[in-house]
Amino acid sequence: MFDTTQIPDIRTSPLPDEMRALLAQHPREGWEANPAFARSTRDWMAAHGLFRDLAYLLRTGAERYLDGSFDDEAYAPRLSAYGDRLVRALHGHHRFEDLSFFPELSTADPRFDRGLEMLEADHVALDAVLERMTRTGNRALKLLQLDPAQAREEVALVRDEAGRVETFLDRHLSDEEDLVVPILLEYRLRG
């Protein structure tokens, strides 16, 4: 269980230059055209897109509730469905990365190991942020049923937590892609 009274430190600095060495050889603009850019890599990146979209939907759904565009009945199922899907999908995705995908990359290129330490620290911080968002979302759902007048304050917290997740994911997933995809392309992995 995480201490949800504290927001974990979230790295805001970009990847160090040494971790971006292969990115210079395999820039993002050329990934799609590279013959080693496998379908599994596209699918992995599509999952990242889904996470970004779900975090956006959670934040904007809360905003729409707060500005009166959604009523209790329209907002509650969205919060429940998008929040549950985001948290479950991220945990499953990280489990796959930690148990299967990242060890393969580490074997292929030892330079990945330092980046892996940063990514794993991000995963730990993200788990704490997701736990906090889940608790806030669950409280909001209960208040929407029991006392809608008090729900607005909690939904404002949901908006803030979802925005924090959205910002975190934007930086983390971009860094992860910039570190991982060049290794996949360089060593023609997963093709």
CNS distance restraints for C-alpha pairs under 8 A (distance, minus, plus):
assign (resid   2 and name CA) (resid 128 and name CA) 5.86 0.50 0.50
assign (resid   2 and name CA) (resid 131 and name CA) 7.11 0.50 0.50
assign (resid   3 and name CA) (resid 128 and name CA) 7.65 0.50 0.50
assign (resid   4 and name CA) (resid 128 and name CA) 7.08 0.50 0.50
assign (resid   4 and name CA) (resid 131 and name CA) 7.25 0.50 0.50
assign (resid   4 and name CA) (resid 132 and name CA) 5.40 0.50 0.50
assign (resid   7 and name CA) (resid 128 and name CA) 7.53 0.50 0.50
assign (resid   7 and name CA) (resid 129 and name CA) 6.84 0.50 0.50
assign (resid   8 and name CA) (resid 125 and name CA) 5.73 0.50 0.50
assign (resid   8 and name CA) (resid 128 and name CA) 6.91 0.50 0.50
assign (resid   8 and name CA) (resid 129 and name CA) 7.28 0.50 0.50
assign (resid   9 and name CA) (resid 125 and name CA) 7.06 0.50 0.50
assign (resid  10 and name CA) (resid 122 and name CA) 7.14 0.50 0.50
assign (resid  10 and name CA) (resid 125 and name CA) 6.54 0.50 0.50
assign (resid  10 and name CA) (resid 168 and name CA) 7.31 0.50 0.50
assign (resid  11 and name CA) (resid 122 and name CA) 7.36 0.50 0.50
assign (resid  12 and name CA) (resid 171 and name CA) 7.44 0.50 0.50
assign (resid  14 and name CA) (resid 175 and name CA) 7.31 0.50 0.50
assign (resid  15 and name CA) (resid  19 and name CA) 6.25 0.50 0.50
assign (resid  15 and name CA) (resid  20 and name CA) 6.85 0.50 0.50
assign (resid  15 and name CA) (resid 115 and name CA) 7.95 0.50 0.50
assign (resid  15 and name CA) (resid 175 and name CA) 6.45 0.50 0.50
assign (resid  16 and name CA) (resid  20 and name CA) 6.73 0.50 0.50
assign (resid  17 and name CA) (resid  21 and name CA) 6.49 0.50 0.50
assign (resid  19 and name CA) (resid 111 and name CA) 7.13 0.50 0.50
assign (resid  19 and name CA) (resid 112 and name CA) 7.48 0.50 0.50
assign (resid  19 and name CA) (resid 114 and name CA) 7.81 0.50 0.50
assign (resid  19 and name CA) (resid 115 and name CA) 6.45 0.50 0.50
assign (resid  19 and name CA) (resid 179 and name CA) 6.58 0.50 0.50
assign (resid  20 and name CA) (resid  24 and name CA) 6.64 0.50 0.50
assign (resid  20 and name CA) (resid 178 and name CA) 7.10 0.50 0.50
assign (resid  20 and name CA) (resid 179 and name CA) 6.54 0.50 0.50
assign (resid  21 and name CA) (resid  25 and name CA) 7.14 0.50 0.50
assign (resid  22 and name CA) (resid  26 and name CA) 6.08 0.50 0.50
assign (resid  22 and name CA) (resid 179 and name CA) 7.86 0.50 0.50
assign (resid  22 and name CA) (resid 182 and name CA) 5.56 0.50 0.50
assign (resid  22 and name CA) (resid 183 and name CA) 6.91 0.50 0.50
assign (resid  22 and name CA) (resid 186 and name CA) 7.72 0.50 0.50
assign (resid  23 and name CA) (resid  27 and name CA) 5.17 0.50 0.50
assign (resid  23 and name CA) (resid  28 and name CA) 7.39 0.50 0.50
assign (resid  23 and name CA) (resid 178 and name CA) 6.31 0.50 0.50
assign (resid  23 and name CA) (resid 179 and name CA) 7.13 0.50 0.50
assign (resid  23 and name CA) (resid 182 and name CA) 5.52 0.50 0.50
assign (resid  25 and name CA) (resid 182 and name CA) 7.76 0.50 0.50
assign (resid  26 and name CA) (resid  30 and name CA) 6.69 0.50 0.50
assign (resid  26 and name CA) (resid  31 and name CA) 7.02 0.50 0.50
assign (resid  26 and name CA) (resid 182 and name CA) 5.53 0.50 0.50
assign (resid  26 and name CA) (resid 185 and name CA) 7.41 0.50 0.50
assign (resid  26 and name CA) (resid 186 and name CA) 7.80 0.50 0.50
assign (resid  27 and name CA) (resid  31 and name CA) 6.88 0.50 0.50
assign (resid  27 and name CA) (resid 182 and name CA) 7.74 0.50 0.50
assign (resid  28 and name CA) (resid 178 and name CA) 7.52 0.50 0.50
assign (resid  30 and name CA) (resid  34 and name CA) 6.23 0.50 0.50
assign (resid  31 and name CA) (resid  37 and name CA) 6.25 0.50 0.50
assign (resid  31 and name CA) (resid 181 and name CA) 7.98 0.50 0.50
assign (resid  32 and name CA) (resid  37 and name CA) 6.25 0.50 0.50
assign (resid  33 and name CA) (resid  37 and name CA) 7.44 0.50 0.50
assign (resid  34 and name CA) (resid 185 and name CA) 7.56 0.50 0.50
assign (resid  36 and name CA) (resid 184 and name CA) 7.56 0.50 0.50
assign (resid  36 and name CA) (resid 185 and name CA) 5.36 0.50 0.50
assign (resid  36 and name CA) (resid 188 and name CA) 5.31 0.50 0.50
assign (resid  36 and name CA) (resid 189 and name CA) 7.55 0.50 0.50
assign (resid  36 and name CA) (resid 191 and name CA) 6.12 0.50 0.50
assign (resid  37 and name CA) (resid  41 and name CA) 6.47 0.50 0.50
assign (resid  37 and name CA) (resid  42 and name CA) 7.44 0.50 0.50
assign (resid  37 and name CA) (resid 184 and name CA) 7.63 0.50 0.50
assign (resid  37 and name CA) (resid 185 and name CA) 6.26 0.50 0.50
assign (resid  37 and name CA) (resid 188 and name CA) 7.93 0.50 0.50
assign (resid  37 and name CA) (resid 191 and name CA) 7.10 0.50 0.50
assign (resid  38 and name CA) (resid  42 and name CA) 6.52 0.50 0.50
assign (resid  38 and name CA) (resid 190 and name CA) 6.35 0.50 0.50
assign (resid  38 and name CA) (resid 191 and name CA) 4.78 0.50 0.50
assign (resid  39 and name CA) (resid  43 and name CA) 6.13 0.50 0.50
assign (resid  39 and name CA) (resid 191 and name CA) 7.38 0.50 0.50
assign (resid  40 and name CA) (resid  44 and name CA) 6.13 0.50 0.50
assign (resid  40 and name CA) (resid 190 and name CA) 6.57 0.50 0.50
assign (resid  40 and name CA) (resid 191 and name CA) 7.49 0.50 0.50
assign (resid  41 and name CA) (resid  45 and name CA) 6.19 0.50 0.50
assign (resid  41 and name CA) (resid 181 and name CA) 7.53 0.50 0.50
assign (resid  41 and name CA) (resid 190 and name CA) 7.37 0.50 0.50
assign (resid  42 and name CA) (resid  46 and name CA) 6.01 0.50 0.50
assign (resid  43 and name CA) (resid  47 and name CA) 6.28 0.50 0.50
assign (resid  44 and name CA) (resid  48 and name CA) 6.66 0.50 0.50
assign (resid  45 and name CA) (resid  49 and name CA) 6.40 0.50 0.50
assign (resid  45 and name CA) (resid 177 and name CA) 7.56 0.50 0.50
assign (resid  46 and name CA) (resid  50 and name CA) 6.29 0.50 0.50
assign (resid  47 and name CA) (resid  51 and name CA) 6.35 0.50 0.50
assign (resid  48 and name CA) (resid  52 and name CA) 6.36 0.50 0.50
assign (resid  48 and name CA) (resid 173 and name CA) 6.57 0.50 0.50
assign (resid  49 and name CA) (resid  53 and name CA) 6.16 0.50 0.50
assign (resid  50 and name CA) (resid  54 and name CA) 6.10 0.50 0.50
assign (resid  51 and name CA) (resid  55 and name CA) 6.23 0.50 0.50
assign (resid  51 and name CA) (resid  86 and name CA) 6.18 0.50 0.50
assign (resid  51 and name CA) (resid  89 and name CA) 7.81 0.50 0.50
assign (resid  51 and name CA) (resid  90 and name CA) 7.23 0.50 0.50
assign (resid  51 and name CA) (resid 169 and name CA) 7.64 0.50 0.50
assign (resid  52 and name CA) (resid  56 and name CA) 6.21 0.50 0.50
assign (resid  52 and name CA) (resid 166 and name CA) 6.40 0.50 0.50
assign (resid  52 and name CA) (resid 169 and name CA) 6.61 0.50 0.50
assign (resid  52 and name CA) (resid 170 and name CA) 6.89 0.50 0.50
assign (resid  53 and name CA) (resid  57 and name CA) 6.13 0.50 0.50
assign (resid  54 and name CA) (resid  58 and name CA) 6.16 0.50 0.50
assign (resid  54 and name CA) (resid  82 and name CA) 5.98 0.50 0.50
assign (resid  54 and name CA) (resid  83 and name CA) 7.60 0.50 0.50
assign (resid  54 and name CA) (resid  85 and name CA) 7.87 0.50 0.50
assign (resid  54 and name CA) (resid  86 and name CA) 6.03 0.50 0.50
assign (resid  55 and name CA) (resid  59 and name CA) 6.29 0.50 0.50
assign (resid  55 and name CA) (resid  82 and name CA) 7.98 0.50 0.50
assign (resid  55 and name CA) (resid  86 and name CA) 7.20 0.50 0.50
assign (resid  55 and name CA) (resid 162 and name CA) 5.89 0.50 0.50
assign (resid  55 and name CA) (resid 163 and name CA) 7.31 0.50 0.50
assign (resid  55 and name CA) (resid 165 and name CA) 6.51 0.50 0.50
assign (resid  55 and name CA) (resid 166 and name CA) 5.14 0.50 0.50
assign (resid  56 and name CA) (resid  60 and name CA) 6.02 0.50 0.50
assign (resid  56 and name CA) (resid 162 and name CA) 7.49 0.50 0.50
assign (resid  56 and name CA) (resid 163 and name CA) 7.56 0.50 0.50
assign (resid  56 and name CA) (resid 166 and name CA) 6.34 0.50 0.50
assign (resid  57 and name CA) (resid  61 and name CA) 5.64 0.50 0.50
assign (resid  57 and name CA) (resid  82 and name CA) 7.24 0.50 0.50
assign (resid  58 and name CA) (resid  62 and name CA) 6.31 0.50 0.50
assign (resid  58 and name CA) (resid  78 and name CA) 7.79 0.50 0.50
assign (resid  58 and name CA) (resid  79 and name CA) 6.34 0.50 0.50
assign (resid  58 and name CA) (resid  82 and name CA) 6.43 0.50 0.50
assign (resid  58 and name CA) (resid  83 and name CA) 6.79 0.50 0.50
assign (resid  58 and name CA) (resid 158 and name CA) 7.94 0.50 0.50
assign (resid  58 and name CA) (resid 159 and name CA) 7.14 0.50 0.50
assign (resid  58 and name CA) (resid 162 and name CA) 5.91 0.50 0.50
assign (resid  59 and name CA) (resid  63 and name CA) 6.33 0.50 0.50
assign (resid  59 and name CA) (resid 158 and name CA) 7.34 0.50 0.50
assign (resid  59 and name CA) (resid 159 and name CA) 4.79 0.50 0.50
assign (resid  59 and name CA) (resid 160 and name CA) 7.42 0.50 0.50
assign (resid  59 and name CA) (resid 162 and name CA) 5.00 0.50 0.50
assign (resid  59 and name CA) (resid 163 and name CA) 5.72 0.50 0.50
assign (resid  60 and name CA) (resid  64 and name CA) 6.03 0.50 0.50
assign (resid  60 and name CA) (resid 159 and name CA) 7.44 0.50 0.50
assign (resid  61 and name CA) (resid  65 and name CA) 6.21 0.50 0.50
assign (resid  61 and name CA) (resid  70 and name CA) 7.82 0.50 0.50
assign (resid  61 and name CA) (resid  75 and name CA) 6.86 0.50 0.50
assign (resid  61 and name CA) (resid  78 and name CA) 7.34 0.50 0.50
assign (resid  61 and name CA) (resid  79 and name CA) 7.32 0.50 0.50
assign (resid  62 and name CA) (resid  66 and name CA) 6.15 0.50 0.50
assign (resid  62 and name CA) (resid  75 and name CA) 7.65 0.50 0.50
assign (resid  62 and name CA) (resid  79 and name CA) 7.91 0.50 0.50
assign (resid  62 and name CA) (resid 155 and name CA) 6.00 0.50 0.50
assign (resid  62 and name CA) (resid 156 and name CA) 6.91 0.50 0.50
assign (resid  62 and name CA) (resid 158 and name CA) 6.70 0.50 0.50
assign (resid  62 and name CA) (resid 159 and name CA) 5.21 0.50 0.50
assign (resid  63 and name CA) (resid  67 and name CA) 6.15 0.50 0.50
assign (resid  63 and name CA) (resid 156 and name CA) 7.77 0.50 0.50
assign (resid  63 and name CA) (resid 159 and name CA) 6.53 0.50 0.50
assign (resid  64 and name CA) (resid  68 and name CA) 6.12 0.50 0.50
assign (resid  64 and name CA) (resid  69 and name CA) 4.94 0.50 0.50
assign (resid  64 and name CA) (resid  70 and name CA) 5.65 0.50 0.50
assign (resid  65 and name CA) (resid  69 and name CA) 5.71 0.50 0.50
assign (resid  65 and name CA) (resid  70 and name CA) 4.52 0.50 0.50
assign (resid  65 and name CA) (resid  71 and name CA) 6.22 0.50 0.50
assign (resid  65 and name CA) (resid  72 and name CA) 7.64 0.50 0.50
assign (resid  65 and name CA) (resid  75 and name CA) 6.40 0.50 0.50
assign (resid  65 and name CA) (resid 155 and name CA) 7.86 0.50 0.50
assign (resid  66 and name CA) (resid  70 and name CA) 7.85 0.50 0.50
assign (resid  66 and name CA) (resid 152 and name CA) 6.61 0.50 0.50
assign (resid  66 and name CA) (resid 155 and name CA) 7.38 0.50 0.50
assign (resid  66 and name CA) (resid 156 and name CA) 7.21 0.50 0.50
assign (resid  70 and name CA) (resid  74 and name CA) 5.55 0.50 0.50
assign (resid  70 and name CA) (resid  75 and name CA) 5.64 0.50 0.50
assign (resid  71 and name CA) (resid  75 and name CA) 6.04 0.50 0.50
assign (resid  72 and name CA) (resid  76 and name CA) 5.92 0.50 0.50
assign (resid  72 and name CA) (resid 144 and name CA) 6.18 0.50 0.50
assign (resid  72 and name CA) (resid 148 and name CA) 7.34 0.50 0.50
assign (resid  73 and name CA) (resid  77 and name CA) 7.26 0.50 0.50
assign (resid  74 and name CA) (resid  78 and name CA) 7.11 0.50 0.50
assign (resid  75 and name CA) (resid  79 and name CA) 6.22 0.50 0.50
assign (resid  76 and name CA) (resid  80 and name CA) 6.16 0.50 0.50
assign (resid  76 and name CA) (resid 141 and name CA) 6.16 0.50 0.50
assign (resid  76 and name CA) (resid 144 and name CA) 7.10 0.50 0.50
assign (resid  77 and name CA) (resid  81 and name CA) 5.95 0.50 0.50
assign (resid  78 and name CA) (resid  82 and name CA) 5.81 0.50 0.50
assign (resid  78 and name CA) (resid  83 and name CA) 7.95 0.50 0.50
assign (resid  79 and name CA) (resid  83 and name CA) 5.66 0.50 0.50
assign (resid  79 and name CA) (resid 137 and name CA) 7.16 0.50 0.50
assign (resid  79 and name CA) (resid 141 and name CA) 7.79 0.50 0.50
assign (resid  80 and name CA) (resid  84 and name CA) 5.95 0.50 0.50
assign (resid  80 and name CA) (resid 137 and name CA) 7.70 0.50 0.50
assign (resid  80 and name CA) (resid 141 and name CA) 7.52 0.50 0.50
assign (resid  81 and name CA) (resid  85 and name CA) 6.04 0.50 0.50
assign (resid  82 and name CA) (resid  86 and name CA) 6.00 0.50 0.50
assign (resid  83 and name CA) (resid  87 and name CA) 6.21 0.50 0.50
assign (resid  83 and name CA) (resid 134 and name CA) 7.22 0.50 0.50
assign (resid  83 and name CA) (resid 137 and name CA) 7.58 0.50 0.50
assign (resid  84 and name CA) (resid  88 and name CA) 6.04 0.50 0.50
assign (resid  85 and name CA) (resid  89 and name CA) 5.80 0.50 0.50
assign (resid  86 and name CA) (resid  90 and name CA) 5.99 0.50 0.50
assign (resid  87 and name CA) (resid  91 and name CA) 6.20 0.50 0.50
assign (resid  87 and name CA) (resid 130 and name CA) 6.69 0.50 0.50
assign (resid  87 and name CA) (resid 134 and name CA) 7.99 0.50 0.50
assign (resid  88 and name CA) (resid  92 and name CA) 6.20 0.50 0.50
assign (resid  89 and name CA) (resid  93 and name CA) 5.98 0.50 0.50
assign (resid  90 and name CA) (resid  94 and name CA) 6.05 0.50 0.50
assign (resid  91 and name CA) (resid  95 and name CA) 6.14 0.50 0.50
assign (resid  92 and name CA) (resid  96 and name CA) 6.28 0.50 0.50
assign (resid  93 and name CA) (resid  97 and name CA) 6.25 0.50 0.50
assign (resid  94 and name CA) (resid  98 and name CA) 5.97 0.50 0.50
assign (resid  94 and name CA) (resid 123 and name CA) 7.39 0.50 0.50
assign (resid  95 and name CA) (resid  99 and name CA) 5.99 0.50 0.50
assign (resid  96 and name CA) (resid 100 and name CA) 5.58 0.50 0.50
assign (resid  96 and name CA) (resid 101 and name CA) 6.40 0.50 0.50
assign (resid  97 and name CA) (resid 101 and name CA) 4.56 0.50 0.50
assign (resid  97 and name CA) (resid 102 and name CA) 5.34 0.50 0.50
assign (resid  98 and name CA) (resid 102 and name CA) 5.64 0.50 0.50
assign (resid  98 and name CA) (resid 103 and name CA) 7.14 0.50 0.50
assign (resid  99 and name CA) (resid 103 and name CA) 6.90 0.50 0.50
assign (resid 100 and name CA) (resid 104 and name CA) 6.58 0.50 0.50
assign (resid 101 and name CA) (resid 105 and name CA) 6.59 0.50 0.50
assign (resid 102 and name CA) (resid 106 and name CA) 6.13 0.50 0.50
assign (resid 102 and name CA) (resid 116 and name CA) 7.49 0.50 0.50
assign (resid 103 and name CA) (resid 107 and name CA) 6.23 0.50 0.50
assign (resid 104 and name CA) (resid 108 and name CA) 6.37 0.50 0.50
assign (resid 105 and name CA) (resid 109 and name CA) 6.18 0.50 0.50
assign (resid 105 and name CA) (resid 112 and name CA) 6.68 0.50 0.50
assign (resid 105 and name CA) (resid 180 and name CA) 7.58 0.50 0.50
assign (resid 105 and name CA) (resid 183 and name CA) 7.11 0.50 0.50
assign (resid 105 and name CA) (resid 184 and name CA) 7.65 0.50 0.50
assign (resid 106 and name CA) (resid 110 and name CA) 5.37 0.50 0.50
assign (resid 106 and name CA) (resid 111 and name CA) 7.54 0.50 0.50
assign (resid 106 and name CA) (resid 112 and name CA) 5.47 0.50 0.50
assign (resid 106 and name CA) (resid 113 and name CA) 5.81 0.50 0.50
assign (resid 108 and name CA) (resid 183 and name CA) 7.83 0.50 0.50
assign (resid 108 and name CA) (resid 187 and name CA) 7.15 0.50 0.50
assign (resid 109 and name CA) (resid 183 and name CA) 7.22 0.50 0.50
assign (resid 111 and name CA) (resid 115 and name CA) 7.37 0.50 0.50
assign (resid 112 and name CA) (resid 116 and name CA) 5.91 0.50 0.50
assign (resid 112 and name CA) (resid 179 and name CA) 7.43 0.50 0.50
assign (resid 112 and name CA) (resid 180 and name CA) 7.90 0.50 0.50
assign (resid 113 and name CA) (resid 117 and name CA) 6.40 0.50 0.50
assign (resid 114 and name CA) (resid 118 and name CA) 6.82 0.50 0.50
assign (resid 115 and name CA) (resid 119 and name CA) 6.23 0.50 0.50
assign (resid 115 and name CA) (resid 179 and name CA) 7.20 0.50 0.50
assign (resid 116 and name CA) (resid 120 and name CA) 5.94 0.50 0.50
assign (resid 117 and name CA) (resid 121 and name CA) 6.18 0.50 0.50
assign (resid 118 and name CA) (resid 122 and name CA) 6.20 0.50 0.50
assign (resid 119 and name CA) (resid 123 and name CA) 6.24 0.50 0.50
assign (resid 119 and name CA) (resid 172 and name CA) 7.50 0.50 0.50
assign (resid 119 and name CA) (resid 176 and name CA) 6.97 0.50 0.50
assign (resid 120 and name CA) (resid 124 and name CA) 6.37 0.50 0.50
assign (resid 121 and name CA) (resid 125 and name CA) 6.31 0.50 0.50
assign (resid 122 and name CA) (resid 126 and name CA) 5.92 0.50 0.50
assign (resid 122 and name CA) (resid 172 and name CA) 7.05 0.50 0.50
assign (resid 123 and name CA) (resid 127 and name CA) 6.08 0.50 0.50
assign (resid 124 and name CA) (resid 128 and name CA) 6.63 0.50 0.50
assign (resid 125 and name CA) (resid 129 and name CA) 6.39 0.50 0.50
assign (resid 126 and name CA) (resid 130 and name CA) 5.98 0.50 0.50
assign (resid 126 and name CA) (resid 165 and name CA) 7.56 0.50 0.50
assign (resid 126 and name CA) (resid 168 and name CA) 7.56 0.50 0.50
assign (resid 127 and name CA) (resid 131 and name CA) 6.08 0.50 0.50
assign (resid 128 and name CA) (resid 132 and name CA) 6.27 0.50 0.50
assign (resid 129 and name CA) (resid 133 and name CA) 6.20 0.50 0.50
assign (resid 129 and name CA) (resid 161 and name CA) 7.55 0.50 0.50
assign (resid 129 and name CA) (resid 164 and name CA) 7.77 0.50 0.50
assign (resid 129 and name CA) (resid 165 and name CA) 6.76 0.50 0.50
assign (resid 130 and name CA) (resid 134 and name CA) 5.97 0.50 0.50
assign (resid 130 and name CA) (resid 165 and name CA) 7.20 0.50 0.50
assign (resid 131 and name CA) (resid 135 and name CA) 6.26 0.50 0.50
assign (resid 132 and name CA) (resid 136 and name CA) 6.21 0.50 0.50
assign (resid 132 and name CA) (resid 161 and name CA) 7.46 0.50 0.50
assign (resid 133 and name CA) (resid 137 and name CA) 5.93 0.50 0.50
assign (resid 133 and name CA) (resid 158 and name CA) 6.47 0.50 0.50
assign (resid 133 and name CA) (resid 161 and name CA) 5.35 0.50 0.50
assign (resid 133 and name CA) (resid 162 and name CA) 6.73 0.50 0.50
assign (resid 134 and name CA) (resid 138 and name CA) 6.02 0.50 0.50
assign (resid 135 and name CA) (resid 139 and name CA) 6.22 0.50 0.50
assign (resid 136 and name CA) (resid 140 and name CA) 6.21 0.50 0.50
assign (resid 136 and name CA) (resid 154 and name CA) 6.82 0.50 0.50
assign (resid 136 and name CA) (resid 155 and name CA) 8.00 0.50 0.50
assign (resid 136 and name CA) (resid 157 and name CA) 6.78 0.50 0.50
assign (resid 136 and name CA) (resid 158 and name CA) 5.88 0.50 0.50
assign (resid 136 and name CA) (resid 161 and name CA) 7.95 0.50 0.50
assign (resid 137 and name CA) (resid 141 and name CA) 6.19 0.50 0.50
assign (resid 137 and name CA) (resid 154 and name CA) 7.86 0.50 0.50
assign (resid 137 and name CA) (resid 155 and name CA) 7.51 0.50 0.50
assign (resid 137 and name CA) (resid 158 and name CA) 5.83 0.50 0.50
assign (resid 138 and name CA) (resid 142 and name CA) 6.30 0.50 0.50
assign (resid 139 and name CA) (resid 143 and name CA) 6.21 0.50 0.50
assign (resid 139 and name CA) (resid 154 and name CA) 7.06 0.50 0.50
assign (resid 140 and name CA) (resid 144 and name CA) 6.04 0.50 0.50
assign (resid 140 and name CA) (resid 151 and name CA) 5.68 0.50 0.50
assign (resid 140 and name CA) (resid 154 and name CA) 5.27 0.50 0.50
assign (resid 140 and name CA) (resid 155 and name CA) 5.80 0.50 0.50
assign (resid 140 and name CA) (resid 158 and name CA) 7.60 0.50 0.50
assign (resid 141 and name CA) (resid 145 and name CA) 6.57 0.50 0.50
assign (resid 141 and name CA) (resid 151 and name CA) 7.99 0.50 0.50
assign (resid 142 and name CA) (resid 146 and name CA) 6.06 0.50 0.50
assign (resid 142 and name CA) (resid 147 and name CA) 7.95 0.50 0.50
assign (resid 143 and name CA) (resid 147 and name CA) 4.86 0.50 0.50
assign (resid 143 and name CA) (resid 148 and name CA) 5.66 0.50 0.50
assign (resid 143 and name CA) (resid 150 and name CA) 6.50 0.50 0.50
assign (resid 143 and name CA) (resid 151 and name CA) 5.06 0.50 0.50
assign (resid 144 and name CA) (resid 148 and name CA) 4.52 0.50 0.50
assign (resid 144 and name CA) (resid 150 and name CA) 7.97 0.50 0.50
assign (resid 144 and name CA) (resid 151 and name CA) 5.51 0.50 0.50
assign (resid 147 and name CA) (resid 151 and name CA) 6.61 0.50 0.50
assign (resid 148 and name CA) (resid 152 and name CA) 7.34 0.50 0.50
assign (resid 150 and name CA) (resid 154 and name CA) 7.32 0.50 0.50
assign (resid 151 and name CA) (resid 155 and name CA) 6.00 0.50 0.50
assign (resid 152 and name CA) (resid 156 and name CA) 6.17 0.50 0.50
assign (resid 153 and name CA) (resid 157 and name CA) 6.65 0.50 0.50
assign (resid 154 and name CA) (resid 158 and name CA) 6.35 0.50 0.50
assign (resid 155 and name CA) (resid 159 and name CA) 6.19 0.50 0.50
assign (resid 156 and name CA) (resid 160 and name CA) 6.36 0.50 0.50
assign (resid 157 and name CA) (resid 161 and name CA) 6.08 0.50 0.50
assign (resid 158 and name CA) (resid 162 and name CA) 5.91 0.50 0.50
assign (resid 159 and name CA) (resid 163 and name CA) 6.06 0.50 0.50
assign (resid 160 and name CA) (resid 164 and name CA) 6.23 0.50 0.50
assign (resid 161 and name CA) (resid 165 and name CA) 6.26 0.50 0.50
assign (resid 162 and name CA) (resid 166 and name CA) 6.02 0.50 0.50
assign (resid 163 and name CA) (resid 167 and name CA) 6.12 0.50 0.50
assign (resid 164 and name CA) (resid 168 and name CA) 6.07 0.50 0.50
assign (resid 165 and name CA) (resid 169 and name CA) 5.97 0.50 0.50
assign (resid 166 and name CA) (resid 170 and name CA) 6.16 0.50 0.50
assign (resid 167 and name CA) (resid 171 and name CA) 6.58 0.50 0.50
assign (resid 168 and name CA) (resid 172 and name CA) 6.01 0.50 0.50
assign (resid 169 and name CA) (resid 173 and name CA) 5.52 0.50 0.50
assign (resid 169 and name CA) (resid 174 and name CA) 7.98 0.50 0.50
assign (resid 170 and name CA) (resid 174 and name CA) 6.16 0.50 0.50
assign (resid 171 and name CA) (resid 175 and name CA) 6.15 0.50 0.50
assign (resid 172 and name CA) (resid 176 and name CA) 6.02 0.50 0.50
assign (resid 173 and name CA) (resid 177 and name CA) 6.07 0.50 0.50
assign (resid 174 and name CA) (resid 178 and name CA) 6.08 0.50 0.50
assign (resid 175 and name CA) (resid 179 and name CA) 6.15 0.50 0.50
assign (resid 176 and name CA) (resid 180 and name CA) 5.91 0.50 0.50
assign (resid 177 and name CA) (resid 181 and name CA) 5.52 0.50 0.50
assign (resid 178 and name CA) (resid 182 and name CA) 6.78 0.50 0.50
assign (resid 179 and name CA) (resid 183 and name CA) 7.08 0.50 0.50
assign (resid 180 and name CA) (resid 184 and name CA) 6.38 0.50 0.50
assign (resid 181 and name CA) (resid 185 and name CA) 6.15 0.50 0.50
assign (resid 182 and name CA) (resid 186 and name CA) 5.89 0.50 0.50
assign (resid 183 and name CA) (resid 187 and name CA) 6.09 0.50 0.50
assign (resid 183 and name CA) (resid 188 and name CA) 7.97 0.50 0.50
assign (resid 183 and name CA) (resid 189 and name CA) 7.91 0.50 0.50
assign (resid 184 and name CA) (resid 188 and name CA) 5.46 0.50 0.50
assign (resid 184 and name CA) (resid 189 and name CA) 4.85 0.50 0.50
assign (resid 184 and name CA) (resid 190 and name CA) 7.11 0.50 0.50
assign (resid 185 and name CA) (resid 189 and name CA) 6.78 0.50 0.50
